[in-house]
Each structure stands twice: as structure tokens, then as C-alpha cells.
């Protein structure tokens, strides 16, 4: 398994390098990251639980290490994190079902074209 704390430290350093090379890119990312905090509709823990589920669906290790630390900092329990991850698993399975239906649709269309 990965050393998540070391990875986070290394990642922050590399992102700092990107910020030096392209400050507007980093500033834009930071603006997007902070946008949800300004509305106040969701508390920080809920936002971090959502971020963890999305981290799994997008397969982003950097997101996982950052948002795990933040979720714990905002009081998320292991059980709450596991429930959020269950949502990610279900959505990935759901997406696979939707795309499976698309494949069958493509099979029908290709079959009809080859038969015609």
C-alpha cells in the first residue's frame, strides 16, 4: 500500500512547482476548490465525504489523500467514510450498467448495418 502522508507531502511540493510555472492555473483551481465553502449549504464534513466518493470515481490518489485528511479533520468517522465510498461503488456499477446498455445499442446498430 501507499504511504499516503508522504505522497501528500510530495504532491503538495509538485503542485507548488506548477503554481510557479503557471500561477493562473493554480489560482483558478483554488477558486474552484473554495467556491462551495462560500455558499454554506453543505457543511465541511459533508463536502469532504462527497469529495472522497468523487475521488474514488475519478481514480485520483492525490484527491484521496487530501480529502481523507480533511474529512477526518472535520469529524468524519470511518463508518461515514465507508458509507460515502459505498455510494461511489454503486455509481461506478451504475455507470457500467449504463455503458453496457450503450454497447448493446451499438451492437444492434452495427449488426443491422452489416446485415443490410
Backbone torsions as a table, in degrees:
resi	resn	phi	psi	omega
1	UNK	NA	169.0	-174.6
2	UNK	-87.0	150.2	170.2
3	UNK	-86.7	92.6	-171.0
4	UNK	-65.0	-35.9	-178.8
5	UNK	-70.1	-42.1	177.4
6	UNK	-66.5	-41.9	178.6
7	UNK	-59.0	-44.3	179.8
8	UNK	-60.6	-43.1	-179.9
9	UNK	-61.8	-45.8	179.4
10	UNK	-64.4	-40.7	-179.2
11	UNK	-63.0	-44.5	178.9
12	UNK	-60.1	-38.6	177.2
13	UNK	-63.6	-44.8	179.7
14	UNK	-66.3	-39.5	178.4
15	UNK	-65.6	-34.7	174.1
16	UNK	-60.1	-38.8	177.0
17	UNK	-63.3	-42.8	177.7
18	UNK	-61.2	-40.8	178.8
19	UNK	-60.2	-35.9	177.8
20	UNK	-71.5	-38.7	-178.8
21	UNK	-76.6	-33.7	-177.0
22	UNK	-143.5	75.4	-174.2
23	UNK	-59.3	-34.7	-179.6
24	UNK	-68.1	-32.2	176.5
25	UNK	-63.5	-47.4	179.5
26	UNK	-65.3	-41.7	179.7
27	UNK	-62.6	-41.1	177.9
28	UNK	-63.2	-43.1	177.3
29	UNK	-60.9	-44.6	-179.5
30	UNK	-63.9	-37.3	177.1
31	UNK	-62.2	-46.1	177.6
32	UNK	-61.9	-42.7	-177.7
33	UNK	-63.7	-33.6	-176.7
34	UNK	-91.3	-9.8	-174.1
35	UNK	-58.6	-43.5	-178.0
36	UNK	-66.1	-28.8	-179.3
37	UNK	-66.0	-27.3	-174.2
38	UNK	-75.4	-25.4	-176.9
39	UNK	-76.7	-35.9	-179.6
40	UNK	77.1	8.4	-178.9
41	UNK	-75.2	-31.9	176.8
42	UNK	-117.3	143.1	176.4
43	UNK	-78.2	166.4	-174.8
44	UNK	-60.5	-39.9	-179.4
45	UNK	-62.4	-44.2	180.0
46	UNK	-63.4	-43.1	177.8
47	UNK	-60.3	-40.3	-179.5
48	UNK	-70.2	-35.4	176.2
49	UNK	-65.1	-40.8	175.4
50	UNK	-62.8	-43.8	-179.4
51	UNK	-60.6	-37.8	178.1
52	UNK	-66.2	-42.0	178.2
53	UNK	-62.9	-42.6	178.8
54	UNK	-67.1	-36.4	177.6
55	UNK	-56.8	-39.3	179.2
56	UNK	-70.3	-44.9	-177.2
57	UNK	-68.5	-27.5	178.4
58	UNK	-95.3	-3.7	178.3
59	UNK	56.9	51.0	-176.5
60	UNK	-110.1	102.1	179.7
61	UNK	-61.8	-38.8	177.7
62	UNK	-60.8	-43.4	177.8
63	UNK	-62.9	-40.0	-179.3
64	UNK	-60.4	-49.1	-176.3
65	UNK	-68.4	-39.8	-179.9
66	UNK	-67.2	-48.6	-173.7
67	UNK	-78.1	-22.3	172.1
68	UNK	-65.5	-48.4	178.1
69	UNK	-58.8	-42.9	-179.4
70	UNK	-68.7	-40.5	179.1
71	UNK	-61.4	-45.0	178.4
72	UNK	-64.5	-40.4	178.8
73	UNK	-60.3	-33.7	-179.0
74	UNK	-92.6	13.3	171.0
75	UNK	93.0	10.9	178.6
76	UNK	-68.3	136.3	177.6
77	UNK	-89.0	164.2	176.0
78	UNK	-58.1	-38.8	-179.4
79	UNK	-67.0	-41.1	177.9
80	UNK	-65.2	-40.1	177.7
81	UNK	-63.4	-43.6	179.1
82	UNK	-61.4	-38.2	178.7
83	UNK	-66.3	-42.0	177.1
84	UNK	-62.3	-39.7	178.5
85	UNK	-66.4	-32.5	175.6
86	UNK	-62.3	-36.8	176.2
87	UNK	-63.7	-43.3	179.0
88	UNK	-61.1	-43.2	179.5
89	UNK	-61.5	-45.3	-179.6
90	UNK	-63.4	-41.2	-180.0
91	UNK	-68.0	-38.1	176.2
92	UNK	-64.0	-40.5	177.0
93	UNK	-65.7	-40.7	178.3
94	UNK	-62.9	-42.0	178.0
95	UNK	-63.5	-37.9	177.3
96	UNK	-64.3	-37.7	177.0
97	UNK	-65.0	-44.7	179.7
98	UNK	-61.0	-46.0	-179.4
99	UNK	-71.8	-26.0	172.8
100	UNK	-65.4	-40.4	175.7
101	UNK	-62.5	-38.1	177.5
102	UNK	-64.3	-39.0	177.5
103	UNK	-62.1	-45.1	179.5
104	UNK	-62.1	-37.0	176.3
105	UNK	-62.6	-44.5	178.6
106	UNK	-63.8	-39.6	177.6
107	UNK	-59.5	-45.2	179.7
108	UNK	-60.2	-45.9	-178.0
109	UNK	-66.8	-45.0	178.8
110	UNK	-63.9	-41.3	179.8
111	UNK	-61.9	-44.4	179.4
112	UNK	-62.6	-41.7	-179.9
113	UNK	-66.2	-38.1	-179.2
114	UNK	-73.5	-30.5	-179.8
115	UNK	-77.3	-26.6	-174.0
116	UNK	-82.1	NA	NA
